[in-house]
Amino acid sequence: MKTRDQQLKYPIGQFKCPEHITGKHLDNWIAVLEEFPNRLKALVNPLTDFQLDTEYRPGGWTIRQLVHHIADSHHHSYTRFKWSLTEDNPIIKAYDQDDWSNLDDAIKAPVSMSLMHIEAVHKRLVYLLKSLNDKDLNRSFIHPETNKTVVLKENIGMYAWHSSHHFAHIVSALEHKGWAKL
């Protein structure tokens, strides 16, 4: 049974990659990535600055910081795909997401900037992902924090999950505050 803290931290659960990733998995994940920018924009555009500057969970980032984090994270992911397709199992560069989310642009900048960035990155990413063959999908990178080899087809699932995970954070916060449109 999930505790309230676990539910707030992982509203859709943690990512569990299937043992065998099928074409159907990939198609579904890519569809999530393709639709995500419009879904996120529709969710956060109506919010006031007060709502955007509200923590999505106790002790968590604000909704504004979360939107900017998504832009940063998905930009990094796109770059990791490109490195993996052009280099042999590269060790990617990690970044401290908490430090990035505490920079002035993440705390104060209009979310419209990151929404445009997410839209552009996702258009490029989805275009790229739809062009990959089996050999490409089995290319990989090494994450330096875990020393884990990540296969690109798994990373597609991870970022589809990441999109849905943070979308659910915002929905949960809006529902908790009574701000959700029913």
C-alpha positions in Angstrom: 0.0 0.0 0.0 1.3 3.4 -1.0 1.8 6.1 1.7 0.4 9.6 1.0 4.0 10.8 0.5 4.7 8.1 -2.1 1.4 8.9 -3.9 2.3 12.6 -4.0 5.9 11.8 -5.2 4.9 9.1 -7.7 1.2 9.6 -8.6 1.4 7.2 -11.6 4.0 4.9 -9.9 7.7 4.6 -10.8 8.8 3.7 -14.4 8.8 0.0 -15.0 10.3 -0.9 -18.3 8.9 -4.0 -20.0 11.3 -6.9 -20.3 10.6 -7.1 -24.0 9.8 -3.7 -25.6 7.5 -4.2 -28.6 6.6 -1.9 -31.5 3.3 -1.3 -29.8 5.1 0.0 -26.7 7.2 2.3 -28.8 4.2 3.6 -30.8 2.3 4.3 -27.5 5.3 6.0 -25.9 6.0 8.2 -29.0 2.3 9.1 -29.1 2.6 10.3 -25.5 5.6 12.4 -26.3 3.9 13.8 -29.4 0.7 14.8 -27.5 2.4 16.0 -24.3 3.2 19.6 -25.2 -0.4 20.4 -26.1 -1.7 18.7 -23.0 0.7 20.5 -20.8 0.0 23.9 -22.4 -3.8 23.4 -22.0 -3.3 22.5 -18.3 -1.0 25.3 -17.3 -1.9 28.3 -19.5 -5.0 29.1 -17.6 -3.1 29.2 -14.3 -2.4 32.5 -12.5 1.0 33.4 -11.2 -0.2 32.6 -7.7 -1.2 29.1 -8.8 2.1 28.6 -10.8 4.1 29.6 -7.7 2.4 27.0 -5.5 4.3 23.8 -4.6 2.9 20.8 -6.5 3.5 18.8 -3.3 4.7 19.7 0.2 8.4 20.3 0.0 8.4 20.0 -3.8 9.0 22.5 -6.5 6.4 25.0 -7.6 4.3 24.3 -10.7 6.4 27.0 -12.4 9.7 25.3 -11.5 8.2 21.9 -12.6 7.3 23.3 -16.1 10.8 24.7 -16.4 12.3 21.4 -15.1 10.4 19.5 -17.8 11.9 21.8 -20.5 15.5 21.3 -19.1 15.1 17.5 -18.7 13.6 16.9 -22.1 16.2 19.1 -23.7 18.9 16.9 -22.1 17.1 13.8 -23.2 17.0 14.9 -26.8 20.7 15.6 -26.7 21.3 12.2 -25.2 19.5 10.6 -28.1 21.6 12.5 -30.5 24.9 11.6 -28.8 23.9 7.9 -28.7 23.1 7.9 -32.4 26.4 9.6 -33.3 28.8 8.1 -30.8 29.5 4.6 -29.5 27.8 4.2 -26.1 28.8 7.7 -24.8 29.0 8.7 -21.2 26.5 11.5 -21.0 26.7 14.6 -18.9 24.5 14.6 -15.8 23.2 17.8 -14.2 21.8 18.7 -10.8 18.1 19.2 -11.4 17.5 20.7 -8.0 20.2 23.3 -8.6 18.9 24.1 -12.0 15.4 24.4 -10.6 16.6 26.9 -8.1 18.1 29.3 -10.6 16.3 32.6 -11.2 14.9 31.6 -14.6 13.2 28.5 -13.1 11.8 30.4 -10.2 10.5 33.6 -12.0 10.4 33.2 -15.8 7.1 32.9 -17.5 6.1 29.3 -18.2 5.3 30.3 -21.8 9.0 30.3 -22.5 9.4 26.6 -21.4 6.1 25.6 -23.1 7.5 26.8 -26.4 10.8 25.1 -25.7 9.0 21.8 -24.8 6.9 22.0 -28.0 10.0 22.6 -30.2 12.1 19.9 -28.5 9.2 17.3 -28.7 8.6 18.1 -32.4 12.3 17.4 -33.1 12.4 14.4 -30.8 9.3 12.7 -32.2 10.5 13.4 -35.8 13.8 11.7 -34.9 12.2 8.8 -33.0 9.9 8.0 -35.9 12.9 7.6 -38.2 14.8 5.1 -36.0 15.3 1.5 -37.0 15.9 -1.5 -34.7 19.7 -1.0 -34.8 19.3 2.7 -33.8 16.8 1.8 -31.1 19.3 -0.6 -29.5 22.1 2.0 -29.3 22.8 3.3 -25.8 24.5 5.7 -23.5 26.0 5.4 -20.0 24.6 7.5 -17.2 27.5 8.6 -15.0 25.4 8.8 -11.8 24.4 5.2 -11.9 27.0 3.8 -14.3 24.0 2.2 -16.0 23.8 1.6 -19.7 20.5 2.9 -21.0 19.2 1.6 -24.4 17.4 4.2 -26.5 14.2 2.3 -26.8 14.1 2.2 -23.0 14.8 5.9 -22.8 11.7 6.5 -25.0 9.6 4.8 -22.4 11.3 6.7 -19.6 10.6 10.1 -21.1 7.0 9.1 -22.0 6.7 8.2 -18.3 8.4 11.4 -17.2 5.9 13.4 -19.2 2.9 11.7 -17.7 4.5 11.7 -14.2 4.9 15.4 -14.0 1.6 16.1 -15.8 0.0 14.0 -13.0 1.9 16.1 -10.4 0.3 19.2 -11.7 -3.2 17.7 -12.0 -2.9 16.4 -8.4 -1.8 19.8 -7.1 -4.7 21.5 -8.9 -7.2 18.9 -7.5 -5.8 19.2 -4.0 -6.2 23.0 -4.1 -9.7 22.8 -5.6 -8.4 24.5 -8.8 -9.1 21.6 -11.2 -11.8 22.1 -13.8 -14.2 19.1 -13.4 
